[in-house]
Amino acid sequence: MDAEQNDHVLEGDPSPWANEHGLVVPVVTRGGQEPDDTGQSAGARRISGVSPQHTPAQRIWFGQVHNLGGFRSVPHHHGEAETGGFVLSGRARIYFGERFEDYLDMAEGDWVFVPPFMPHVECNLDRNHPLTWMTTRTPDNIVVNLPQVDDSALPDWVDRP
């Protein structure tokens, strides 16, 4: 769909996003200077690029999630947050369902949407290479860790190639 410029009128007050000088400007988080004080789960390291914690953003979290070779996260969900993910490098699996009996596999270049409040386990299928996701959540990076499950409870996890 092509949008006409007139279809998007600038209305509203941008002042909540103003910096200390009263200017509304883009905010850059430099590579290597990303804060890592965001919600975490064992087996997954989340690094924040854009978030309410260190930018004027109010309703979005955008960052990288790293899993080392063979690691998987603890079961968790993201509360009210809608989550979008992109597999930047590696091979991923997400377990879900009442007892994590279902799963979807993804490869580099795949996108995924994880609905709010959906318990899941994020996995790196590769035993020797890291997995990196680009992830965005709105309104923020909510992480609610749940009780751990044994590897043997996850179908096809222990015997994966």
N, C-alpha and C positions, 0 to 999 in steps of 0.2 A: 504494500500500500504506500503510495506516495503522499506525503503530507505537505500541504501548503504551509508556508510560513505563517499565514494568518490563522491557521488552525491551532497554533500554540501561542497564546497571548501570555506575556509575562505579567502575572498578577501575584500579589502577595508581598510579604515583607521578608527580604533576605537577611535582615539584620541579625537574626540568631546565629548566622554563620560568619559574622564579621570577626576579624582578628582584633588584636589589642589596639590597633590604630583606626578601627572602625571601617576597614576595607573588607569587602567580600572577594576573596581570591582563592584559586586552587591551592590545596595543601598537598605537598609531596612528602611521602615517607621514603627516605633513601634506602636502597638495598644495603643490607647489613646493619641497619639501624632500627629495624622493626622491633617493637616491644614483644616479648614472649610471655607477658603476664595475663594471658587470656585463658579462658576455660580449657582444661586439659583432661584427657583420658589416658590411662596407661597404654602404651603402645602407639599413641598418636601424639605428635608434637604440632601444635597450632601456632602459627606466627601471624600476627595481625599487620596488615598493610593499611587498611582503612577501618577505623572503628570509633565509636563514641569515646573510648578511653584515651585516644591520643590525637584525634582530629575533631573538627566541628561536626562530623557526621552525627546524625541523631537517630537514624532508623536503618542502618546497614552495617554489617561486618563483612569484610572481604580480606581473605588471607590465604596462606598456604598451609596445607596439612601434610606432614611427612610421616611415613611408616618405614622403619628399617626392614630389611629383608626378613620375611617370615613372620613378622610381628602382626598382631591384630589388636584392636582396641577392646576395652571392656565393653559390655553391653551399655548402651546409653541412648538418650534421646535429646532433642534440642528444644524442649518446652514448646512455647508458642511460635518459635522461629521456623520460617520456611527456609529450606536449605537448597542451594544449587551447587553442583560440583562439576568439575572438569578434570579428567585424568590427564595431567601434564606429562607425566612419564611413569612407566611401570604398568603393572596389571593388578586390578583391584577386584575385590568381592565384597558385597554387602549382604549380610545375613539379616533376615527379618522374619516376621511371623510370630505366632503365639509362643513358640519355644525355639525361635530362630531356625526353624526347619526349612525355610525357603531361602534362596539366594539368587543374586544376579551377578554375573561377571562382567567386567569392563576392561577395556584396553585403552592405550594412549589415544587421545582424541575423542573419547566418549564423554557424554554429558549425563548427569543424573539429577533428579529432583527428589528430595526426601521430605515428605510431609511433616508438619508439626506433630509432636508427641509420639512419633513412631519409633519404638525401641528397635535398635539395630546394632550390628557389629561390623566395623570397617576392617578389612583385611588386605594385606599385601600377599598376593598369590605367589610371588617369587621369593624363594628362600634365600637368595643371594644378592638381590639388587633392591634398592630403595623404590618406594612408591611416593609420588608427589601429586597432590591434588591442588587445584585452585578452588576455593570454596567461598561462597557468599551466603550470608544469612541476614534476614530481616525479622525482627528489629535489632538484634544483637547476637553475639556469639554465646548463646545459652547452651550449657553442657550439663546434663543431669545424668551422673553415673549411676548405674544399676548394679545389682549383685552379679558377680562373675559367674560364667558358665564354663564347664570343662571343655577342653578342645574336642573331646570325643562326642560331645553333644551337638557339634556343628557338622552337618552332613558333608562328606567329601573333603573335610579340612585336613585331617591327620594324614590321609593317603594321597593328597594332591601331588602331582609330579614336581 
